[in-house]
């Protein structure tokens, strides 16, 4: 019985022994695997640390190189790239312009004023023959155009018109209102400094006030002259040229206008109307309608005094002006203003 028990015990021990060995073998395998994994982790960690140190050293070298460069090098390089790009664009523009048909006739260049010339030829001088010369413009066979603008200066429209005139290199004449000159003296100075002729359109543009009598008409002229003198800072400046609001004849105030014309003549002041217009002060509110009105009223006339306006609501004039200028250039016209008469 005891033997039987011993046998049972031996069988149990043998079985237990086999189980213990298998477990030991599994532990050995697990230990080996763990060692291998640890080794891999150690190697990977070392590689990461080395790589980070290498990047840091490279970054430090780059930073030191940047510090060694002259200040502003990167900005200059960027600017050079922009300049090169601009040159490419400019070259394309030049090619485009070269491919366009451009009128090569004579155009009057805009005179440039400066302080030295302020008391020289760019100050209008009285001309006893001015009225006859102006009258002859209307019947001349010469292809010449006088671009004229009434009712300014204005805050927004006048500067845009000046930009367009400057871009196209053509002169114009501005018949200004004294009340507007007092509001925008700097814009008036720009008109003058960019070579355009300053002429007189009265002070208020209120017909009932202007045309009470020949004296009130002349008073409006004097008020406007004084505003121009003050804006330019030159008490010796005189325009010698007037445009009657609504024209120099006809209408409800035709008798007063006739008397005023004689009075202006006695004082050596000329006046002018127009023989072509865009209708921008009437019902022509679009660029297309203004251009068509200009073409219609021009008809077959060679010598043109073109009436337009630069009051602040005349955006259609700004839109039409580039095409109007191009139209006359294509037709071979010379652009003029009234300096040539009062010089």
C-alpha positions in Angstrom: 0.0 0.0 0.0 2.8 2.2 0.9 4.5 1.1 -2.2 1.5 1.9 -4.1 1.6 5.3 -2.5 5.2 5.7 -3.3 4.6 4.8 -6.9 1.9 7.3 -7.0 4.2 9.8 -5.4 6.9 9.0 -7.9 4.5 9.3 -10.8 3.5 12.7 -9.4 7.1 13.8 -8.9 8.0 12.7 -12.4 5.1 14.5 -13.8 5.9 17.6 -11.7 9.5 17.4 -12.7 8.5 17.4 -16.4 6.3 20.4 -15.9 9.1 22.3 -14.1 11.6 21.8 -16.9 9.1 22.9 -19.5 8.4 26.1 -17.5 12.2 26.6 -17.1 12.6 26.3 -20.8 9.9 28.8 -21.5 11.5 31.3 -19.0 14.8 30.9 -20.7 13.3 31.7 -24.1 11.4 34.7 -22.7 14.6 35.9 -21.1 16.5 35.7 -24.3 13.7 37.5 -26.2 13.7 40.2 -23.5 17.5 40.6 -23.8 17.2 40.9 -27.5 14.5 43.5 -27.3 16.4 45.5 -24.7 19.5 45.4 -27.0 17.4 46.7 -29.9 16.0 49.5 -27.8 19.4 50.5 -26.5 20.8 50.6 -30.1 17.8 52.5 -31.4 18.0 55.0 -28.4 21.7 55.6 -29.1 21.0 56.2 -32.8 18.2 58.7 -32.0 20.5 60.6 -29.5 23.3 60.7 -32.1 20.9 61.9 -34.8 19.5 64.7 -32.6 23.0 65.9 -31.7 24.0 65.9 -35.4 20.9 68.0 -36.3 21.6 70.4 -33.5 25.2 70.8 -34.7 24.0 71.4 -38.2 21.4 73.9 -37.1 24.1 75.7 -35.0 26.4 75.9 -38.0 23.6 77.3 -40.2 22.7 79.9 -37.6 26.3 80.9 -37.2 26.5 81.2 -41.0 23.4 83.4 -41.0 24.9 85.6 -38.4 28.1 85.9 -40.4 26.1 87.3 -43.4 25.8 91.1 -43.8 22.6 92.5 -42.3 19.8 92.7 -44.8 21.2 90.1 -47.2 18.0 88.0 -47.3 15.9 91.2 -47.9 18.2 92.2 -50.8 18.0 88.8 -52.3 14.2 89.0 -52.1 14.1 92.5 -53.6 16.4 91.4 -56.4 14.0 88.6 -57.2 11.1 91.0 -57.3 13.0 93.4 -59.5 13.8 90.6 -61.9 10.1 89.6 -62.0 9.2 93.3 -62.6 11.7 93.4 -65.4 10.1 90.4 -67.0 6.7 92.1 -66.7 8.1 95.3 -68.1 9.6 93.5 -71.0 6.3 91.9 -71.8 4.6 95.4 -71.6 7.2 96.8 -73.9 6.7 94.0 -76.4 2.9 94.6 -76.1 3.3 98.3 -76.7 5.6 97.7 -79.6 3.0 95.5 -81.2 0.3 98.2 -80.9 -0.3 100.9 -83.5 0.8 104.2 -81.9 0.4 107.6 -83.4 3.8 109.1 -84.1 2.8 112.6 -85.0 3.6 115.7 -82.9 1.8 116.1 -79.6 2.3 119.2 -77.5 4.3 118.2 -74.4 3.0 119.3 -71.0 5.3 122.0 -69.6 6.6 121.4 -66.1 6.5 124.2 -63.6 8.8 124.8 -60.8 9.7 127.6 -58.4 12.3 129.1 -60.7 9.9 129.2 -63.6 7.0 130.5 -61.5 7.7 134.1 -62.5 8.8 133.3 -66.0 6.9 132.1 -69.1 4.5 129.9 -67.2 2.8 132.9 -65.7 0.1 133.9 -68.2 0.8 137.2 -69.9 -1.9 139.5 -71.3 -2.4 139.3 -75.0 -4.5 142.0 -76.7 -5.0 139.7 -79.7 -6.1 136.8 -77.5 -9.9 137.0 -78.3 -9.3 137.0 -82.1 -6.8 134.1 -81.8 -9.4 132.1 -79.8 -12.1 133.0 -82.3 -9.8 131.7 -85.1 -9.5 128.3 -83.4 -13.0 127.4 -84.3 -12.5 127.9 -88.0 -8.9 126.6 -88.3 -8.1 123.7 -90.6 -5.4 122.5 -88.2 -6.0 119.2 -86.5 -5.8 120.4 -82.9 -7.8 119.7 -79.8 -8.1 121.7 -76.6 -9.4 119.4 -73.8 -11.2 121.6 -71.3 -12.8 120.8 -67.9 -15.3 123.0 -66.1 -16.6 123.2 -62.5 -13.6 121.8 -60.5 -11.5 121.2 -58.8 -13.1 118.2 -57.0 -11.7 115.9 -54.4 -12.0 112.6 -56.3 -12.6 113.2 -60.0 -10.0 115.9 -60.7 -7.1 113.8 -59.4 -8.2 110.9 -61.6 -8.4 113.1 -64.6 -4.9 114.5 -63.9 -3.6 110.9 -63.6 -5.0 110.0 -67.0 -3.6 113.2 -68.7 -0.2 112.5 -67.2 -0.2 108.9 -68.3 -1.0 110.0 -71.9 1.3 113.0 -71.9 -1.3 115.5 -73.0 -2.2 119.0 -71.7 -5.6 120.4 -70.8 -7.3 123.6 -69.6 -9.2 123.7 -66.3 -11.9 126.4 -65.9 -12.1 126.4 -62.1 -14.7 127.7 -59.7 -13.4 130.0 -56.9 -15.5 128.3 -54.3 -14.1 124.9 -55.2 -10.5 126.3 -55.3 -10.9 127.4 -51.7 -12.0 123.9 -50.8 -9.1 122.1 -52.6 -6.2 124.5 -53.0 -3.7 121.6 -53.1 -5.5 120.0 -56.1 -5.5 123.3 -57.9 -1.7 123.6 -57.3 -1.3 120.1 -58.8 -3.2 121.1 -61.9 -0.9 124.1 -62.3 2.3 122.2 -61.4 1.6 119.5 -64.0 1.5 122.0 -66.8 -2.2 122.5 -67.4 -3.7 125.9 -68.0 -5.8 127.5 -65.1 -8.7 129.5 -66.4 -11.6 131.2 -64.7 -15.2 130.0 -64.5 -16.5 132.4 -61.9 -16.9 131.9 -58.2 -20.3 130.4 -57.4 -21.8 129.0 -60.7 -25.2 130.3 -59.5 -26.7 132.0 -62.6 -29.0 134.3 -60.6 -26.1 135.5 -58.6 -23.6 135.8 -61.4 -25.9 137.5 -63.9 -27.6 140.1 -61.8 -25.6 142.7 -63.8 -22.3 143.0 -65.7 -20.7 144.2 -62.5 -21.7 141.0 -60.5 -20.4 138.9 -63.4 -17.1 140.7 -63.2 -17.1 140.4 -59.4 -17.4 136.6 -59.8 -14.4 136.7 -62.0 -12.4 138.7 -59.5 -13.4 136.4 -56.6 -12.2 133.4 -58.6 -8.9 135.1 -59.5 -8.3 135.9 -55.9 -8.9 132.3 -54.8 -6.4 131.1 -57.5 -3.8 133.6 -56.4 -4.2 132.5 -52.7 -4.0 128.8 -53.6 -0.8 129.3 -55.7 0.6 131.7 -53.2 1.3 134.1 -56.0 -0.6 137.5 -56.0 0.8 138.3 -59.4 -0.9 135.4 -61.1 -3.8 136.1 -63.6 -5.6 133.8 -65.9 -6.8 136.3 -68.5 -9.3 133.8 -69.7 -13.0 133.3 -68.7 -15.7 130.9 -69.5 -19.2 132.1 -68.9 -21.3 129.5 -66.9 -23.8 128.4 -69.5 -21.9 130.0 -72.4 -21.2 133.6 -73.3 -24.5 134.3 -75.1 -28.1 133.4 -75.3 -30.5 132.3 -72.7 -32.4 134.2 -70.1 -29.4 136.4 -69.2 -28.2 137.2 -72.8 -28.3 141.0 -72.3 -26.2 140.9 -69.1 -23.8 138.6 -70.9 -23.4 141.0 -73.8 -22.6 143.8 -71.4 -20.2 141.7 -69.5 -18.4 140.6 -72.6 -17.7 144.2 -73.5 -16.5 144.9 -69.9 -14.1 141.9 -70.0 -12.7 143.2 -73.3 -12.0 146.6 -71.7 -10.0 144.8 -69.0 -8.1 142.7 -71.5 -9.8 139.4 -70.5 -10.6 136.9 -73.2 -13.4 134.3 -73.1 -14.1 131.1 -74.9 -16.9 128.6 -75.4 -16.7 125.2 -77.1 -17.6 123.5 -80.4 -17.6 119.9 -79.2 -18.8 118.3 -76.0 -19.4 114.9 -74.3 -22.7 115.9 -72.7 -21.5 114.8 -69.3 -23.3 117.7 -67.7 -26.6 116.8 -69.4 -28.0 113.3 -69.9 -24.9 111.4 -70.9 -24.2 109.3 -67.9 -22.2 106.4 -69.4 -18.8 106.2 -71.0 -20.3 105.1 -74.3 -22.8 107.9 -74.5 -20.2 110.5 -73.8 -17.9 109.2 -76.5 -20.7 109.0 -79.0 -21.8 112.6 -78.1 -18.2 113.8 -78.6 -18.0 112.1 -82.0 -21.4 113.5 -83.1 -20.7 117.1 -82.0 -17.2 117.0 -83.5 -18.7 116.1 -86.9 -16.3 117.2 -89.6 -14.6 119.9 -87.7 -10.8 119.9 -87.7 -10.1 122.3 -84.8 -11.7 121.3 -81.5 -12.4 122.9 -78.2 -13.9 120.0 -76.2 -16.1 120.7 -73.2 -16.1 118.3 -70.3 -16.5 118.6 -66.5 -14.5 117.4 -63.5 -17.1 117.9 -60.8 -17.2 115.1 -58.2 -20.1 113.3 -59.8 -18.6 113.1 -63.3 -17.3 109.5 -63.1 -18.4 108.9 -66.7 -15.9 111.5 -67.8 -13.1 109.6 -66.0 -14.1 106.4 -67.7 -14.4 108.0 -71.2 -11.3 110.2 -71.1 -8.7 107.5 -72.0 -10.7 106.5 -75.1 -11.3 110.1 -76.1 -7.6 110.9 -75.9 -6.8 107.7 -78.0 -9.4 108.7 -80.5 -7.8 112.1 -81.2 -4.3 110.5 -81.2 -5.4 108.0 -83.8 -6.8 110.8 -85.9 -3.5 112.6 -85.8 -4.5 115.6 -83.6 -2.1 117.8 -81.6 -3.2 118.4 -78.0 -3.0 122.0 -76.9 -3.9 124.3 -74.0 -4.1 128.1 -73.8 -0.5 128.8 -72.6 0.6 129.3 -76.2 -1.8 132.3 -76.4 -0.9 133.9 -73.0 2.8 133.6 -73.0 
